[in-house]
């Protein structure tokens, strides 16, 4: 055993995983956690109402696992509630978070703990997540909406936190399908809780492999982003962009050459994404001249924009209007 592993071996880590309908992937994730170069003391899983055989697979793996696996079946629960329940029941004060369907590098946990020891004041350490690219579509999708490989973005897909940070931030919001992690990180920052990061603790993130799956995912992100009050970080900016594009189309009715500007604007936006994704690569300029790549990324980005607007409509219909209707019907308001 090397010196670094000896130093880290006294740290007890609970890995928490919220899952829902992960029967096809959970066995592999648990196997990868068991093969970590620094083993967790336990794995705590909360099933948020799976309709497949997720719970059965977990129980079968638990009977043979060298690491204690604790499963709680919470009924219908979003990821925030799943994490809260798992962290509350974890037996260790240091908590590693990862999501179902993702793939941790074999040194993932050891690297997180090493970063925690290098930054003893930090109460939360962010690792890095990279997309799993296994098709041309997922390659283009990664360029479109995943942070570039050389950038850094906090995520519950790869993090290690002390229980005190979770307690101070009052845990994760439980009524959100997405966005609860961003709100949690904002509270961590607002409370001046010490943070650190490492790009060596890598988790590989599974992307939606199809157009329809991507549309559904971003419609959900948009609806719950609005509900979370995060519209300024995405929806407002994109809506403002399309207001400009619509204005250009209207202006083209007066001067026809302007009609080309909206399309050129979207092309340039796409090429900027490609450049950022391939930063530091010698052939990145050639990639922005690749028609197939540019048009595919543009199409995925445009579809995500449409999904965003669809998610806003869903938010209005299901969270704004329906809530107002329920309040009007409530006897307490009479």
Phi, psi and omega per residue, in radians:
X1 nan 2.294 -3.107
X2 -1.380 2.960 -3.037
X3 -1.076 -0.729 -3.097
X4 -1.065 -0.742 3.131
X5 -1.150 -0.672 3.106
X6 -1.077 -0.719 3.134
X7 -1.102 -0.687 -3.028
X8 -1.463 -0.254 -2.965
X9 -1.189 -0.274 -3.120
X10 -1.557 0.028 -3.108
X11 -1.660 2.095 3.106
X12 -1.522 2.176 -3.088
X13 -2.103 2.299 2.938
X14 -1.794 2.220 3.049
X15 -1.659 2.218 3.138
X16 -1.980 2.432 -3.069
X17 -2.439 2.007 2.947
X18 -1.475 2.352 -3.106
X19 -2.343 2.751 2.983
X20 -2.784 2.106 3.125
X21 0.965 0.933 3.140
X22 -2.006 0.519 -3.090
X23 -1.028 -0.571 -3.084
X24 -1.397 -0.264 -3.035
X25 -2.157 -0.326 -2.987
X26 -1.177 -0.583 3.131
X27 -1.070 -0.756 -3.140
X28 -1.148 -0.728 3.136
X29 -1.085 -0.784 -3.141
X30 -1.125 -0.643 3.081
X31 -1.111 -0.719 3.135
X32 -1.184 -0.590 3.069
X33 -1.213 -0.617 3.114
X34 -1.201 -0.450 -3.107
X35 -1.629 0.139 3.125
X36 -1.053 2.536 3.101
X37 -1.212 -0.353 2.934
X38 -2.139 1.944 -3.041
X39 -1.346 2.393 3.000
X40 -1.221 2.717 3.092
X41 -1.319 -0.459 3.117
X42 -2.825 2.813 3.032
X43 -2.160 2.127 -3.119
X44 -1.955 2.107 -3.082
X45 -2.075 2.330 3.021
X46 -2.015 2.098 3.111
X47 -1.582 2.046 -3.078
X48 -1.582 0.749 3.049
X49 1.669 0.726 -3.135
X50 -1.068 2.494 3.095
X51 -1.849 0.064 3.071
X52 -1.952 -2.688 -3.045
X53 -1.725 0.511 -3.120
X54 -0.958 -0.890 -3.084
X55 -1.086 -0.715 -3.134
X56 -1.113 -0.719 3.120
X57 -1.106 -0.765 -3.128
X58 -1.081 -0.778 3.141
X59 -1.106 -0.655 3.126
X60 -1.158 -0.735 3.118
X61 -1.154 -0.675 -3.081
X62 -1.067 -0.563 -3.111
X63 -1.183 -0.363 -3.093
X64 -1.988 -0.065 -3.041
X65 -1.341 2.494 3.051
X66 -1.393 -0.195 3.108
X67 -1.915 2.304 3.094
X68 -1.018 2.248 3.106
X69 -2.041 2.118 -3.118
X70 -1.905 2.178 -3.133
X71 -2.017 2.259 3.011
X72 -2.081 2.260 3.082
X73 -1.747 1.876 -2.962
X74 -1.655 0.013 -2.995
X75 1.276 -2.763 -3.136
X76 -1.100 2.050 -3.116
X77 -2.679 2.348 3.039
X78 -1.371 2.931 -3.073
X79 -0.996 -0.631 -3.140
X80 -1.063 -0.772 3.097
X81 -1.160 -0.686 3.114
X82 -1.038 -0.797 3.124
X83 -1.139 -0.740 3.138
X84 -1.054 -0.793 3.130
X85 -1.107 -0.730 -3.118
X86 -1.162 -0.763 -3.125
X87 -1.162 -0.694 3.138
X88 -1.078 -0.548 -3.089
X89 -1.682 -0.106 3.140
X90 -1.164 2.519 -3.072
X91 -1.612 -0.080 3.133
X92 -2.036 2.690 -3.125
X93 -1.422 -0.374 3.080
X94 -1.698 2.195 -3.007
X95 -2.110 2.174 3.032
X96 -1.767 2.364 -3.131
X97 -1.980 2.461 3.049
X98 -2.666 2.734 -3.107
X99 -1.849 2.656 3.073
X100 -1.052 2.509 3.135
X101 1.567 -0.159 -3.134
X102 -1.646 2.925 -3.028
X103 -2.237 1.920 3.121
X104 -1.424 2.481 2.961
X105 -1.075 2.656 -3.058
X106 -1.099 -0.417 3.118
X107 -1.726 0.174 -3.030
X108 -0.927 -0.951 -3.055
X109 -1.204 -0.697 3.137
X110 -1.094 -0.687 3.137
X111 -1.176 -0.666 3.095
X112 -1.117 -0.793 -3.135
X113 -1.148 -0.686 3.104
X114 -1.059 -0.723 3.105
X115 -1.143 -0.660 3.106
X116 -1.105 -0.672 3.132
X117 -1.283 -0.504 3.093
X118 -1.330 -0.357 3.122
X119 -2.217 1.295 -2.991
X120 -1.069 -0.348 3.122
X121 -1.436 -0.351 -3.052
X122 -1.183 2.376 3.075
X123 -1.849 -0.140 3.042
X124 -2.555 2.324 -3.114
X125 -2.153 2.227 3.131
X126 -1.725 2.261 2.980
X127 -1.581 -2.854 -3.077
X128 -2.072 2.540 3.016
X129 -2.159 2.429 3.137
X130 -2.203 2.593 -3.113
X131 -1.329 2.590 2.974
X132 -1.489 1.973 -3.112
X133 -1.865 1.875 -3.084
X134 -2.236 0.252 3.085
X135 -2.821 2.913 3.100
X136 -1.123 -0.629 3.136
X137 -1.119 -0.799 -3.121
X138 -1.200 -0.505 3.038
X139 -1.101 -0.843 3.139
X140 -1.187 -0.634 3.107
X141 -1.124 -0.709 3.121
X142 -1.068 -0.765 3.092
X143 -1.040 -0.652 -3.033
X144 -1.232 -0.785 -2.965
X145 -2.362 -0.015 3.083
X146 -1.656 2.436 3.087
X147 -0.967 2.434 3.139
X148 -0.951 2.626 -3.072
X149 -0.950 -0.544 -3.094
X150 -1.577 -0.002 3.094
X151 -1.671 3.133 -3.111
X152 -2.435 2.335 -3.130
X153 -2.478 2.103 -3.140
X154 -1.035 2.503 -3.129
X155 -2.761 2.545 3.023
X156 -1.267 -0.104 3.047
X157 -1.179 -0.363 -3.139
X158 -2.729 1.624 3.125
X159 -2.696 2.799 3.066
X160 -2.351 2.184 -3.125
X161 -2.337 2.665 3.016
X162 -1.495 2.534 -3.099
X163 -0.955 -0.564 -3.120
X164 -1.086 -0.588 3.113
X165 -1.190 -0.756 3.106
X166 -1.076 -0.748 3.136
X167 -1.144 -0.789 -3.119
X168 -1.082 -0.612 -3.118
X169 -1.518 0.071 -3.141
X170 1.074 0.531 3.057
X171 1.190 -2.875 -3.122
X172 -1.696 2.520 3.006
X173 -1.082 2.447 -2.993
X174 -1.825 -0.076 -3.076
X175 -1.788 0.246 -3.076
X176 -2.062 2.338 3.057
X177 -1.348 -0.459 3.079
X178 -2.663 2.856 3.132
X179 1.588 -0.257 -3.134
X180 -1.134 -0.526 3.129
X181 -1.245 -0.691 3.124
X182 -1.116 -0.705 3.095
X183 -1.117 -0.692 3.123
X184 -1.090 -0.798 3.138
X185 -1.120 -0.636 3.104
X186 -1.103 -0.710 3.117
X187 -1.169 -0.683 3.099
X188 -1.006 -0.786 3.135
X189 -1.179 -0.762 -3.122
X190 -1.093 -0.547 -3.133
X191 -1.487 0.014 -3.130
X192 1.011 0.603 3.055
X193 -1.306 2.199 -3.076
X194 -1.016 2.357 -3.121
X195 -2.218 2.751 3.041
X196 -2.552 2.938 3.120
X197 -2.552 2.717 3.071
X198 -2.517 2.339 3.102
X199 -1.581 0.146 3.133
X200 -1.669 -0.297 3.115
X201 -1.612 1.623 -2.920
X202 -1.838 2.336 2.966
X203 -2.117 2.399 3.123
X204 -1.699 2.205 -2.967
X205 -1.747 2.280 -3.140
X206 -1.409 2.190 3.105
X207 -1.641 2.717 3.001
X208 -1.132 2.273 -3.024
X209 -1.543 0.039 -3.032
X210 -2.393 2.866 3.094
X211 -1.116 -0.814 -3.089
X212 -1.144 -0.732 3.124
X213 -1.113 -0.675 3.105
X214 -1.148 -0.741 3.113
X215 -1.051 -0.832 -3.124
X216 -1.073 -0.749 -3.107
X217 -1.075 -0.762 -3.077
X218 -1.365 -0.448 3.001
X219 -1.128 -0.700 3.081
X220 -1.141 -0.820 3.113
X221 -0.971 -0.745 -3.090
X222 -1.177 -0.814 -3.131
X223 -1.017 -0.851 -3.053
X224 -1.401 -0.388 2.987
X225 -1.131 -0.694 3.060
X226 -1.128 -0.771 -3.138
X227 -1.102 -0.576 -3.128
X228 -1.384 -0.148 -3.115
X229 1.386 0.479 -3.088
X230 -1.828 0.331 -3.022
X231 -1.060 -0.546 -3.116
X232 -1.125 -0.403 -3.068
X233 -1.525 -0.157 3.129
X234 -2.605 -1.172 -2.957
X235 -1.066 -0.769 -3.114
X236 -1.115 -0.690 -3.116
X237 -1.148 -0.766 -3.131
X238 -1.215 -0.687 3.114
X239 -1.082 -0.695 3.110
X240 -1.124 -0.709 3.087
X241 -1.009 -0.790 -3.096
X242 -1.282 -0.452 3.003
X243 -1.089 -0.716 3.095
X244 -1.130 -0.750 -3.129
X245 -1.127 -0.719 3.109
X246 -1.129 -0.689 3.113
X247 -1.082 -0.667 3.106
X248 -1.164 -0.683 3.110
X249 -1.115 -0.743 3.118
X250 -1.126 -0.735 3.138
X251 -1.129 -0.473 3.127
X252 -1.148 -0.320 3.060
X253 -1.180 -0.389 3.101
X254 -1.630 -0.735 3.131
X255 -2.320 1.791 -2.950
X256 -0.974 -0.630 -3.128
X257 -0.992 -0.358 3.136
X258 -1.167 -0.294 -3.072
X259 -1.106 -0.393 -3.134
X260 -1.371 -0.361 -3.027
X261 -1.106 -0.752 3.127
X262 -1.015 -0.748 -3.137
X263 -1.164 -0.737 3.110
X264 -1.081 -0.650 3.121
X265 -1.083 -0.783 3.131
X266 -1.173 -0.613 3.081
X267 -1.097 -0.824 -3.130
X268 -1.106 -0.714 3.103
X269 -1.044 -0.726 3.123
X270 -1.128 -0.801 -3.114
X271 -1.115 -0.592 3.081
X272 -1.125 -0.689 3.099
X273 -1.104 -0.749 -3.141
X274 -1.110 -0.744 3.117
X275 -1.082 -0.769 -3.132
X276 -1.137 -0.692 -3.111
X277 -1.118 -0.670 -3.080
X278 -1.778 0.493 -3.134
X279 -0.969 2.304 3.115
X280 1.551 -0.158 3.134
X281 -1.536 2.442 -3.056
X282 -1.157 -0.495 -3.069
X283 -1.790 0.305 -3.070
X284 -1.142 -0.544 3.116
X285 -1.200 -0.550 3.090
X286 -1.205 -0.562 -3.124
X287 -1.139 -0.607 -3.121
X288 -1.286 -0.124 3.066
X289 -1.795 0.072 3.118
X290 -1.435 1.889 -3.036
X291 -1.027 -0.732 -3.102
X292 -1.105 -0.788 -3.135
X293 -1.114 -0.836 -3.100
X294 -1.076 -0.800 -3.095
X295 -1.209 -0.607 3.122
X296 -1.211 -0.795 3.101
X297 -1.102 -0.729 3.097
X298 -1.034 -0.764 -3.109
X299 -1.148 -0.733 3.113
X300 -1.120 -0.761 3.133
X301 -1.083 -0.752 3.120
X302 -1.109 -0.722 3.107
X303 -1.083 -0.707 3.108
X304 -1.116 -0.664 3.085
X305 -1.076 -0.742 3.106
X306 -1.133 -0.728 3.102
X307 -1.059 -0.638 3.111
X308 -1.072 -0.822 3.136
X309 -1.142 -0.649 3.096
X310 -1.115 -0.701 3.097
X311 -1.110 -0.640 3.085
X312 -1.103 -0.739 3.103
X313 -1.098 -0.702 3.093
X314 -1.073 -0.742 3.131
X315 -1.072 -0.770 3.130
X316 -1.085 -0.799 -3.064
X317 -1.250 -0.730 -2.988
X318 -1.710 -0.411 -3.064
X319 -1.997 -0.516 -3.125
X320 -1.645 -1.054 -3.076
X321 -1.183 -0.756 -3.109
X322 -1.174 -0.648 3.102
X323 -1.146 -0.751 3.101
X324 -1.087 -0.674 3.114
X325 -1.123 -0.737 3.136
X326 -1.132 -0.657 3.117
X327 -1.153 -0.679 3.132
X328 -1.142 -0.560 -3.108
X329 -1.479 -0.234 -3.064
X330 -1.182 2.270 3.132
X331 -1.042 -0.472 -3.108
X332 -1.157 -0.276 -3.115
X333 -1.686 0.014 -3.116
X334 -1.471 nan nan
